[in-house]
Amino acid sequence: MKYFDVVIVGAGLAGLQCAKLLSQQGAKVLLVDRKTDLTKSVHTTGIFVRKTIEDFGFPVGVLGRPIRSVALYSPHLKAISLKSNKDEFRVGKMGKLYRAILDDCIENGVEFAKGTRYLGAETKSDHVIAGLEYKGIGFKVGAKILIGADGANSRVALDLGLDKNTEWIVGYEEVYSSKKRSGEPTLHCFLDAKLAPGYLAWIADDGEEIHVGVGGYPAKFEPKVALSEFRNKIAPQFVDLHAERLTETRGGRIPVGGVLRRIANEHGLLVGDAAGAVSPLTAGGLDPCLRLSSVAADVITESLRTNDPKLMLSYSGKLFRTRFISRLWMRRTIAFLSNQTVLEAGCAILRTDFGKRFAKHVFFGRGSFPDVEINIRNKDRQMFVEEN
């Protein structure tokens, strides 16, 4: 049986970021993913906000054209136009981004077990034994630390006895390759209690790709049916998809209950969607994913360096939940807005000067996730969260 410092389950953005940072610090890492090709079956629209673009480096060619314009529509399609003087959003070419980060990981010595299923884990006093399966053949690996980067319904969270997400919405979208490459890139967002109950429908058009999608609480709508209706009845008023080529369909769960409280113990921790690292209000998860993964890598590096597994307990979701209290309450409110008349009235308020300022704060603010600086002290084992 092979042994590693860290085994990471899930090679999405969170798992890849952890693997890259840990391998840069000299950790022996095994990265596991059930997919044989990371560019396939992507589960995110891939919209990066300005804060993320400014604070993290991205390889050349993995981000689309900058988006400065947002249009928010009421159920009756009355528009609220928002314009920024800065590049607020860029749609990531996620397959290329995953491939680029994976290449960095492998160059740093990370072992990548593609096409490999995670079966479960058994915790020992000072290590974890993970069961894996490749082409129907089961095998085991040992690790000092196990990381769950395996999505909103994390199996690793269950095996480590950590918290699990209990509230989520479902997103479903189609991605088209755009030929126009002209005109102003725009993010169109639609509030509609029928097509997207508890969230919104969207068209992200940067001139290179067009993303058309819907999201909402799964108990209140059928995502595929809603997307079909949205694409056929509403989307044609804003984009012409007839001349475009459908390149892929994406879908998946998005946790919206905020960062979970218990996301680490002495045997491992959770990152990304598995940790609930998603903005409860906007359901944006890429910025929280990168930031929380960076914190996780710092904690693990120090724990491995000092051979002190108790330092893992510094990585606590309780430190982040207070940051999202207002967003959690707003999420609870949105969840009950199932009446089109009420939504229309709310959009009327957003068209006022005060409402527009609030909408700009939501779309263009830098408050999606706290900036984190970690300072682990052997004496009191605390992690401090600082915000700009």
C-alpha positions in Angstrom: 0.0 0.0 0.0 1.3 3.4 -1.0 1.4 6.2 1.5 1.0 10.0 0.9 1.1 13.1 3.0 -2.3 14.1 1.5 -5.0 12.4 -0.5 -7.4 14.8 -2.2 -10.7 13.4 -3.5 -12.1 15.5 -6.3 -10.2 17.4 -9.0 -12.4 20.4 -9.5 -11.1 23.9 -8.9 -10.9 23.4 -5.1 -9.1 20.1 -5.2 -6.7 21.3 -7.9 -5.9 24.5 -6.0 -5.1 22.5 -2.9 -3.0 20.0 -4.8 -1.0 22.8 -6.5 -0.3 24.8 -3.3 0.5 21.7 -1.2 2.9 20.3 -3.8 4.6 23.6 -4.0 5.4 23.2 -0.3 6.9 19.8 -0.9 4.0 17.6 0.2 3.5 14.2 -1.3 0.0 14.4 -2.8 -2.4 12.0 -4.5 -5.2 13.6 -6.4 -8.2 11.4 -7.2 -11.0 12.0 -9.6 -13.6 9.6 -11.1 -13.4 11.4 -14.5 -10.8 10.4 -17.0 -10.9 13.8 -18.6 -11.3 16.9 -16.4 -12.4 19.0 -19.4 -15.6 17.0 -19.6 -18.7 17.2 -17.4 -17.9 20.6 -15.9 -20.3 21.6 -13.1 -19.9 25.4 -13.0 -20.8 28.3 -15.3 -17.3 29.6 -14.5 -18.0 33.3 -13.9 -15.1 34.9 -12.1 -15.6 38.2 -10.3 -13.1 41.1 -10.3 -11.9 40.3 -6.8 -10.8 36.9 -7.8 -9.2 38.0 -11.0 -7.2 40.7 -9.2 -6.1 38.5 -6.3 -5.2 35.2 -8.1 -3.1 34.5 -11.2 -4.6 32.8 -14.2 -2.9 31.1 -17.1 -3.1 32.9 -20.5 -6.1 32.0 -22.6 -8.4 30.6 -19.8 -10.6 33.7 -19.3 -13.1 35.2 -21.7 -13.6 38.9 -22.5 -14.2 41.2 -19.6 -17.8 42.0 -18.7 -18.8 45.4 -17.3 -22.5 45.5 -18.0 -25.2 43.6 -16.1 -28.9 43.7 -16.9 -31.4 42.5 -14.3 -34.9 41.7 -15.5 -38.2 41.4 -13.6 -40.7 38.6 -14.4 -42.3 41.0 -16.9 -38.8 41.6 -18.4 -38.5 45.2 -17.2 -34.8 45.9 -17.1 -32.5 47.3 -14.5 -29.2 48.2 -16.3 -26.0 48.3 -14.3 -22.7 49.5 -15.6 -19.3 49.5 -14.0 -16.1 51.4 -15.1 -14.1 48.3 -14.2 -13.9 44.8 -15.6 -16.3 43.0 -13.2 -16.6 39.5 -14.6 -14.9 37.1 -16.9 -16.2 33.7 -17.9 -13.6 31.0 -17.4 -12.9 28.4 -20.0 -13.0 25.8 -17.2 -11.7 22.8 -19.1 -8.6 24.7 -20.2 -8.1 26.1 -16.6 -8.4 22.7 -15.0 -5.9 21.3 -17.5 -3.4 24.1 -16.9 -3.6 23.7 -13.1 -3.3 19.9 -13.4 -0.2 20.3 -15.5 1.3 22.5 -12.7 0.4 19.9 -10.2 2.0 17.0 -12.1 5.1 19.1 -12.7 5.3 19.6 -8.9 5.1 15.8 -8.3 1.4 15.3 -7.7 0.2 11.8 -8.6 -3.1 12.0 -10.5 -5.4 9.0 -10.3 -7.9 9.7 -13.1 -10.9 7.5 -13.7 -10.7 6.4 -10.0 -13.6 6.1 -7.6 -13.4 6.9 -4.0 -15.1 4.1 -2.0 -14.6 5.3 1.6 -12.1 5.9 4.4 -11.1 4.3 7.7 -9.4 6.6 10.2 -6.6 5.3 12.4 -4.8 7.0 15.3 -2.3 8.9 13.1 -3.4 8.3 9.5 -6.3 7.5 7.2 -6.7 4.6 4.9 -8.7 5.5 1.7 -10.4 2.8 -0.4 -10.3 3.5 -4.2 -11.3 1.7 -7.3 -9.9 1.8 -10.8 -11.5 -0.2 -13.7 -13.3 -2.4 -11.2 -10.3 -3.2 -9.1 -10.2 -2.0 -5.6 -7.1 -0.9 -3.7 -6.1 1.2 -0.7 -3.8 4.1 0.0 -2.6 5.6 3.3 -2.4 9.3 4.1 -1.7 11.6 7.0 -4.6 13.9 5.8 -7.7 13.3 3.7 -9.2 16.3 1.8 -12.8 16.2 0.6 -13.1 18.3 -2.6 -15.9 16.0 -3.8 -18.8 18.4 -4.2 -22.0 19.5 -2.3 -23.0 15.9 -1.4 -19.5 15.0 -0.1 -18.8 11.4 0.8 -15.6 12.3 2.5 -17.5 14.6 4.9 -19.6 11.6 5.9 -16.5 9.3 6.4 -14.7 11.9 8.4 -17.7 12.7 10.6 -17.8 16.3 9.5 -20.8 18.5 8.6 -22.7 18.1 5.4 -24.7 20.5 3.3 -28.4 20.4 3.8 -29.6 23.3 1.7 -28.8 23.7 -2.0 -30.2 24.9 -5.3 -29.8 23.1 -8.7 -28.2 24.8 -11.7 -28.6 23.6 -15.3 -27.2 25.3 -18.4 -26.2 25.0 -22.0 -22.9 26.5 -23.4 -22.7 27.7 -27.0 -19.6 28.7 -29.0 -20.3 32.2 -30.2 -19.2 33.4 -33.6 -20.0 37.1 -33.2 -17.0 38.3 -31.1 -18.4 41.8 -31.3 -20.8 44.0 -29.3 -20.5 44.6 -25.6 -20.2 41.5 -23.4 -23.2 41.4 -21.0 -24.4 39.3 -18.1 -28.2 39.1 -18.3 -30.0 37.9 -15.1 -33.7 37.1 -14.9 -35.8 36.9 -11.8 -38.7 34.5 -12.4 -40.4 32.5 -9.6 -41.5 29.8 -12.1 -38.4 29.3 -14.3 -35.9 29.9 -11.5 -37.6 29.6 -8.0 -35.4 31.0 -5.3 -32.6 32.0 -7.7 -32.4 33.3 -11.3 -32.0 32.4 -14.9 -29.1 33.8 -16.8 -27.4 34.5 -20.1 -23.7 35.2 -20.0 -22.6 36.4 -23.4 -19.0 37.6 -23.7 -18.8 37.3 -27.5 -16.8 34.0 -27.3 -19.2 31.8 -25.4 -22.9 32.1 -24.5 -24.1 30.4 -21.3 -27.9 30.0 -21.0 -29.0 28.6 -17.7 -31.5 28.4 -14.9 -31.2 27.7 -11.2 -33.5 27.2 -8.3 -34.7 25.0 -5.4 -35.1 21.4 -6.8 -38.4 20.8 -5.0 -40.0 23.7 -6.8 -39.1 23.2 -10.5 -37.8 20.8 -13.2 -34.5 22.3 -14.3 -34.4 20.7 -17.8 -38.0 21.7 -18.5 -37.4 25.2 -17.2 -34.2 25.6 -19.3 -36.1 24.5 -22.4 -38.8 27.1 -21.8 -36.3 29.8 -21.0 -34.2 29.0 -24.1 -37.1 28.9 -26.5 -39.3 31.8 -25.2 -37.1 34.3 -23.5 -33.5 33.9 -24.5 -34.2 34.6 -28.3 -35.1 38.2 -27.3 -31.6 38.7 -26.2 -29.3 36.3 -28.2 -29.6 34.4 -31.4 -28.7 30.8 -30.7 -29.6 29.4 -34.2 -26.2 30.2 -35.7 -24.3 29.1 -32.6 -22.9 25.6 -31.8 -24.0 23.9 -28.6 -20.7 22.6 -27.1 -21.8 21.2 -23.7 -24.5 20.9 -21.1 -23.7 21.5 -17.4 -25.6 20.9 -14.2 -25.2 20.2 -10.6 -26.0 21.1 -7.0 -25.0 24.4 -5.5 -24.9 24.6 -1.6 -26.4 27.9 -0.4 -26.4 27.4 3.4 -23.1 29.1 3.9 -19.8 27.6 5.1 -20.4 24.6 7.3 -19.3 24.8 11.0 -17.3 21.5 11.3 -15.2 21.3 8.2 -12.0 19.8 9.7 -10.7 17.3 12.3 -7.3 15.8 13.0 -7.7 13.4 10.0 -8.8 15.7 7.2 -10.9 18.7 6.0 -13.3 19.9 3.4 -12.9 22.5 0.7 -15.1 24.0 -2.1 -18.7 23.0 -2.3 -18.1 20.2 0.2 -17.4 22.8 2.8 -20.3 25.0 1.7 -17.9 27.6 0.4 -20.5 29.4 -1.7 -22.0 32.9 -1.2 -25.5 32.2 0.2 -27.0 35.2 -1.7 -25.4 35.0 -5.2 -24.5 31.3 -5.2 -21.1 32.3 -6.5 -18.6 29.7 -5.5 -15.3 30.2 -7.4 -13.9 33.0 -5.3 -14.7 31.3 -2.0 -13.4 28.0 -3.4 -9.9 29.5 -4.2 -9.7 31.5 -0.9 -10.8 28.6 1.4 -8.5 26.2 -0.5 -5.6 28.5 0.1 -6.3 28.6 3.8 -6.6 24.8 3.9 -3.3 24.4 2.2 -1.7 26.8 4.8 -3.2 24.8 7.7 -2.1 21.4 6.3 1.4 22.6 5.5 1.9 23.8 9.1 0.3 20.6 10.5 2.7 18.4 8.4 5.7 20.6 9.2 5.2 20.4 13.0 3.7 16.9 12.9 0.9 18.3 15.0 -2.5 17.1 13.7 -4.4 19.2 16.3 -3.5 22.3 14.2 -6.0 21.0 11.7 -8.7 22.1 14.1 -7.8 25.7 13.4 -9.6 25.3 10.1 -13.1 26.0 11.4 -16.2 27.2 9.5 -17.4 29.0 12.6 -14.9 31.8 11.8 -16.6 32.4 8.5 -20.3 32.0 9.2 -20.7 35.4 11.0 -19.5 37.0 7.7 -22.6 35.6 6.0 -25.3 36.3 8.5 -27.0 39.0 6.4 -26.6 37.0 3.2 -28.1 33.9 4.9 -31.2 35.9 6.0 -31.5 37.3 2.5 -31.3 33.7 1.1 -34.0 32.6 3.5 -36.2 35.5 2.2 -35.5 34.7 -1.4 -36.4 31.1 -0.9 -40.0 32.1 0.0 -40.5 34.5 -2.9 -42.6 32.2 -5.1 -45.1 34.9 -6.2 -44.4 36.7 -9.5 -46.3 39.8 -8.3 -44.1 40.1 -5.3 -41.0 39.7 -7.4 -42.2 42.3 -9.8 -42.7 44.7 -6.9 -39.3 44.0 -5.6 -37.8 44.7 -9.0 -39.6 48.0 -9.0 -37.8 48.9 -5.8 -34.5 48.0 -7.4 -35.2 50.5 -10.2 -35.1 53.3 -7.7 -31.8 55.2 -6.9 -31.5 53.3 -3.6 -32.3 50.0 -5.2 -29.8 50.5 -8.0 -27.1 51.3 -5.4 -27.9 48.1 -3.6 -27.9 46.1 -6.8 -24.5 47.5 -7.8 -23.2 46.5 -4.4 -24.4 42.9 -4.9 -23.0 42.6 -8.4 -19.9 44.7 -8.2 -18.9 44.7 -4.5 -15.8 42.9 -3.2 -17.7 41.2 -0.4 -18.2 37.7 -1.8 -15.9 36.0 0.7 -13.6 37.4 3.5 -9.9 37.9 2.7 -8.1 35.5 4.9 -4.8 35.7 6.7 -3.9 32.7 8.8 -1.7 32.9 11.8 -1.4 29.5 13.6 0.2 29.6 17.0 1.3 26.4 18.7 0.3 27.9 22.0 -3.3 28.6 21.4 -4.0 27.2 17.9 -6.1 30.0 16.6 -6.9 31.2 13.1 -7.6 34.8 12.6 -9.8 36.2 9.8 -9.1 39.7 8.5 -11.1 41.5 6.0 -10.0 44.4 3.7 
